[in-house]
Amino acid sequence: MTEHPEASVARRAGLAPRLAGVATLVAVALGVNTGPLSAQQAPALTPDGVEEAPQPVIEAFTIESAALGEDRRIRVTLPESHERTNRGYPLVVVLDGESLHDPVVRAARALVTAGHMPEAVMVGIENTDRVRDFSPPGLAVSGNDGTGRADLFSDFLELELRPALEATFRASGPVVIVGHSAGALFAHYAAARRPALFGNVVSLDAPMHLGGGALAAELLEGGREGRLRIVSLEARFGWPSELWTRFTASAPARWQLYRASMDGETHQSIVWPGAYDGLRQLFAEYSPTTSTAESAATRLAHFDASQPFGPTAPPPEFLLRQAVQDLVEARELEGAQEALGRLRNAYGDSAEATRLQAAIERADPDDLEGPPIEVLRETPMASADEAREAFGRWEGYTQQEGSSSRTPLVITIREEGDGAGGEIAAGGAPARAIEYLAVDGSQVHVGNMNGMRPRGMLMYEGKISGDVFEGSFLLRGVVFRLPDGSPLPTVHFRLERFER
């Protein structure tokens, strides 16, 4: 058996924890000090058990191949939702499966969690003679004499492996091939010869210079009627720059072609970071914006309009969950129930789905005070004439009712163009633009979007008396409760005008 030369490469990767929007909002409102603590002596660490990190489940199978005249061993990792659903999934084919399956699966798991790629059936194909299988006929690869059988290996993938995986694991969606070195060269060959099936390629350091760049011409000829997505990440080999320039200049506009050098990596080490970056780039169309300015329901509608990878790649689980939560908080309960149905159809029943159903059932459709968030966002800002008496730099604090702690607050309201605008700096954070401003005599409502979840408008509502502006700090446009079911604490503010 010919082994893949990078079988021993390993790298650790970590994910930064995500901050909870509610906790941050409350901390700012209450004036909690989040700075470092000094200590005379470091405290002792007391052992408190060992926890094992979850590992991907890998199932091994043998498949009899008439195309190759031999049995082949494969490794299969199923999506986490697979046993809870009956839908189809995309298929990610990992060449050099004995060494690449693990890094590609781990990269995919992280990307799925972040909503950057759809869940997929992952299959790693172990080698018997990789140079023979990955070498296109007539092309000398790694000392091969030009008698490679990449065409037969393509037959194996199309006519035997994919049907078996579709019948057994519902791998009926688009196919992505991930290859490294000679495997990446084969991935380009498969895309050129069978673009309708193998047109999605993640290429890690493919030696595309071989054969004088003949594969580039084959791609342009064979794939012209298809829609190719090729991501080429490179360390030592890859596409010669001149060849890539000619190739991209001649390619159809609908193709998605991406090439990047992974500085600091070697031909061996590119595998781990390349697996993540390659899949991330290939599925770039799938990933929804992470902005909270638009509601999750709006982002969901944008996703539905594009359907970048077809029905086997439903919206990310987190986006569906957020859509339900946004709609509940906005008291659009019919839409929330519809989004929850989509979540269950795509990802099955779960504890989170049960929690969201309970939230829908508890919600009172009539307890939203004031306009919903979308109305607030679309309300025109006060004109310069309407807001003129509120112009100035206002400095002061917010303070929770019953607490002595104060949080700094600066609000600047001024003329901007034909209207009024300004910014708000709360808790020492960088100033952010005012997004809502309504002035009715001495009554002023000024605020901006929370910028995290819950998705509401942080509103300062109060009265100006001379050079003093005071009132209440509220979350408007949504109904939000703390985990124990109680409302947010009552917070007041008091500002003095220092500049007009």
Buried (B, 14 or more C-beta within 10 A) or exposed (E): EEEBBBEEBEEEEEEEEEEEBBEBBBBBBBBEEEEEEEEEEEEEEEEEEEEEEEEBEBEEEEBEBEBBEEEBBBBBBBBBBBEBBEBBBBBBBBBBBBBBBBBBBBBBBBBBBBBBBBBBBBBBBBBBBBBBBBBBEEBBBBEBEEEBBBBBBBBBBBEBBBEBBBEEBBBBBBBBBBBBBBBBBBBBBBBBBBBEBBBBBBBBBBBBEBBEBBBBBBBBEBBEEBEBBBBBBBBEBBBBEEBBEBBBEEBEEEBBBBBBEBEEBEBBBBBBBBBBBBBBBBBBEBBBEEEBEBBBBBBBEEBEEEEEBEEBBBBBBBBBBBBBBBBBBBBBBEBBBBBBEBBBEBBBEBEEBEEBBEBBEEBEEEEBEBBBBBEBBEBEBBBBEBBBBBBBBBBBBBBBEEEEEBBBBBBBBBBEEEBBBBBBBBBEEEBBEBBBBBBEEEEBBBBBBBBBBBBBBBBBBBEBEEEBBBBBBBBBBBBBBEEEEEEBBEBBBBBBBEEE
